[in-house]
């Protein structure tokens, strides 16, 4: 039995997909408690004081169409906000972060030229990833306390299922989530990001970067 605590975002999708075949996985969508595996954004794992053992998604967030001086970001304090402020600082850009309460509002802000660029999930727009711009190890990750091999096997299987049957798996995943999800985002995730289970040996540089902007 593999016990997983997962944020109900893209990081959880391959693990949910794996439950189509593997019934020995229990997923709790939340932030509290202990588990064999904890899935979250790499920024959130640092915020929670958890080590990132594996990178699971690369290229999830992009700055679109390019880095401008006024950047629209969804929610103050989000991973996108932390990384955007780190980007402006590290690149020496005297810019401004403009916050939106809803994701669709970001596109509206860009279209109306209220901002020069926006930070948005890569399934919805093309742009430059934070992996490219900041050299971060990845957008999402896993902190694994036990059953490493079981986690690697299950998550990898979930990735393959998402690639083999994007629509069918997306429908299954969306029904299992505790929040409403954009079906097209789940379908397009394997096409626009790198889904992986990549061992991360040293995350100190990223942790030090993130802690400055929490």
C-alpha positions in Angstrom: 0.0 0.0 0.0 1.4 3.4 -1.0 0.1 6.4 0.9 0.3 9.7 -0.9 -0.5 13.3 0.1 -0.9 15.4 -3.0 -1.7 19.0 -3.9 -4.8 18.7 -6.3 -2.9 20.2 -9.2 -0.9 18.8 -12.2 1.6 17.1 -9.9 -1.1 14.7 -8.8 -2.4 13.8 -12.3 0.1 10.9 -13.1 -0.4 9.4 -9.6 -4.2 9.5 -10.0 -3.9 8.0 -13.5 -1.9 5.1 -12.0 -4.8 4.2 -9.8 -6.6 3.0 -12.9 -4.5 -0.1 -12.7 -3.0 0.0 -9.2 -5.6 -0.1 -6.5 -2.9 -0.2 -3.7 -2.5 3.6 -3.7 -4.3 5.9 -1.3 -4.2 9.6 -2.2 -5.1 12.3 0.3 -5.5 15.7 -1.2 -4.3 18.1 1.3 -1.2 19.5 3.1 -1.3 17.9 6.5 -0.3 14.5 7.9 2.4 12.0 7.1 2.6 9.7 4.1 5.1 7.7 2.0 5.0 10.3 -0.7 4.2 14.0 -0.7 3.5 15.7 -4.1 3.5 19.5 -4.5 5.2 22.3 -6.5 8.9 22.5 -5.9 8.3 26.0 -4.4 5.7 24.7 -2.0 7.9 21.8 -0.9 10.5 24.3 0.1 7.9 26.5 1.8 6.8 23.4 3.8 10.3 22.6 4.8 10.3 19.3 2.9 13.2 18.0 0.8 12.6 17.4 -2.9 13.7 13.9 -3.7 12.4 13.7 -7.3 11.4 16.2 -9.9 8.1 15.2 -11.6 7.2 18.0 -13.9 9.4 20.4 -15.9 8.2 23.4 -17.9 4.7 23.7 -16.3 4.8 27.5 -16.0 5.9 29.9 -18.7 6.3 33.7 -19.0 4.4 34.5 -22.1 5.2 35.8 -24.6 8.5 36.9 -23.1 9.8 38.7 -20.0 8.4 42.2 -19.8 8.4 44.9 -17.1 4.8 44.5 -16.1 4.1 40.8 -15.5 0.6 39.4 -14.7 0.6 36.7 -12.1 -2.2 34.6 -10.6 -2.4 35.0 -6.8 0.0 36.7 -4.5 2.2 34.2 -2.7 1.8 31.5 -5.3 4.7 29.6 -6.8 4.3 31.7 -9.9 4.6 34.9 -7.7 7.7 33.6 -5.9 9.5 32.7 -9.1 8.5 35.9 -10.9 9.9 38.1 -8.2 13.0 36.0 -8.1 13.3 36.3 -11.9 13.0 40.1 -11.8 15.5 40.4 -9.1 18.0 38.0 -10.6 17.8 39.6 -14.1 18.1 43.1 -12.6 14.7 44.1 -14.1 12.9 47.0 -12.4 9.6 45.5 -13.1 6.2 45.2 -11.5 4.1 42.2 -10.6 0.4 42.7 -11.3 -1.9 40.1 -9.6 -5.1 38.5 -10.9 -7.6 36.6 -8.8 -8.6 34.3 -11.6 -6.5 32.6 -14.3 -8.7 33.8 -17.3 -8.2 37.3 -16.1 -4.4 37.0 -16.9 -5.1 36.5 -20.7 -7.6 39.4 -20.6 -4.9 41.6 -19.0 -2.4 40.7 -21.7 -4.9 41.2 -24.6 -5.8 44.6 -23.2 -2.1 45.5 -22.9 -2.5 46.1 -19.2 0.6 44.0 -18.7 3.6 43.1 -21.0 3.6 39.4 -20.1 1.9 36.9 -18.0 2.8 33.7 -16.1 0.6 30.9 -17.2 0.5 27.1 -17.4 2.2 25.9 -20.6 -0.8 23.9 -21.8 -2.5 27.3 -22.4 0.3 29.4 -24.0 3.8 29.4 -25.4 6.6 31.3 -23.6 9.8 30.9 -21.7 9.9 28.4 -18.8 11.3 29.1 -15.4 13.6 26.2 -16.0 15.1 28.2 -18.9 15.0 31.6 -17.2 16.1 30.8 -13.7 17.7 27.4 -14.0 15.3 25.8 -11.6 15.3 22.0 -11.4 11.6 21.6 -12.1 8.1 22.9 -11.5 6.8 20.1 -9.4 8.3 17.4 -7.2 8.0 14.6 -4.7 9.3 14.2 -1.2 9.5 10.4 -0.6 9.8 9.0 2.9 9.3 5.3 2.1 8.7 2.9 -0.8 10.8 4.7 -3.4 10.6 2.0 -6.0 6.9 1.6 -5.6 6.5 5.4 -6.1 8.7 5.4 -9.2 6.9 2.5 -10.7 3.4 3.9 -10.0 4.1 7.5 -11.1 5.9 6.3 -14.3 3.0 4.1 -15.1 0.7 7.0 -14.7 2.7 9.1 -17.1 2.6 6.4 -19.7 -1.2 6.1 -19.4 -1.6 9.8 -19.8 0.4 9.6 -23.0 -1.4 6.6 -24.4 -4.9 7.7 -23.9 -4.9 11.5 -23.2 -8.7 12.1 -23.3 -9.8 8.9 -21.5 -7.3 9.3 -18.7 -8.0 13.1 -18.4 -11.7 12.3 -17.8 -10.8 9.7 -15.2 -8.4 12.1 -13.4 -10.8 15.0 -13.4 -13.5 12.9 -11.7 -11.1 11.9 -8.9 -10.0 15.4 -8.1 -11.5 17.3 -5.2 -11.6 20.5 -7.2 -12.9 21.3 -10.7 -10.1 21.0 -13.2 -9.7 22.1 -16.8 -10.0 18.9 -18.8 -7.9 20.3 -21.7 -5.1 21.1 -19.4 -4.9 17.5 -18.3 -5.1 16.3 -21.9 -2.3 18.6 -23.0 0.0 18.2 -20.0 2.1 15.4 -21.5 2.4 17.4 -24.8 3.6 20.7 -23.3 5.6 19.7 -20.3 8.2 17.0 -19.4 6.6 14.5 -17.1 9.3 12.5 -15.4 10.6 10.9 -12.2 14.1 12.4 -11.9 16.2 11.9 -8.8 17.3 15.2 -7.4 20.5 14.9 -5.4 21.2 18.5 -4.4 18.4 21.1 -4.2 20.2 23.6 -1.9 20.7 26.3 -4.6 17.0 26.3 -5.5 16.0 26.2 -1.8 18.2 29.2 -1.0 16.7 31.1 -4.0 13.1 30.4 -3.0 13.5 31.3 0.7 14.4 34.8 -0.2 11.0 35.5 -1.7 8.6 33.5 0.5 
